[in-house]
Amino acid sequence: MRRLITAVIIYVAALFASPAFAALTDAQSQTLANGIRADADPAVVAALAQRNDTELARLYNLDSTFVVWRTSVPPSEYREAIVWTAVDGLTAGKARIWDWITQGMTAPIDASKTNIRQGIADAWGASSATGLALQALAKRPASKAERLFVTGTGTTANPGLLTWEGPLSVNDLSNALNRY
């Protein structure tokens, strides 16, 4: 029984160790606090003046205009993007590339990885209907909090990469403002 409980605890801990659930590092907390204090958005300024951390977290979880590659595109979404009549036109090699990328269409695609994006382009053709649909699906706007922790240009044509992925919790925000 003790082993079962230990195994469950380890499994749950592993789930929360993923980047999407990762706590902010000290450096990231300081960047967040500095970013909030430097923000000229009237809604942020008002919430900070009242020290309404719940409202600040809500505002910082809203989408920004900075575009990033998605780190997890679920199978249900990429299945919808496929032009199914194009599947028959795939050569054996291209079909194998697609199968490797999708692992039998049961795993999310991590579009933040260059080799995954190249594999999609190689399998479907970068300018094919499916290739274009999958490229569009692989992008999303970063949240205002995530925007503080990105690299790259952040345009639709040249999305950035996330170095921290939200959502931002009220506790993370409060801790950052209290410490820095």
PyMOL commands that set and color helices and strands:
alter all, ss='L'
color gray80, all
select helices_A, chain A and resi 2-15+19-21+26-38+42-50+53-60+75-81+84-89+92-102+114-124+129-137+144-147+170-179
alter helices_A, ss='H'
color red, helices_A
select strands_A, chain A and resi 63-69+139-143+150-151+161-162
alter strands_A, ss='S'
color yellow, strands_A
deselect
rebuild
show_as cartoon
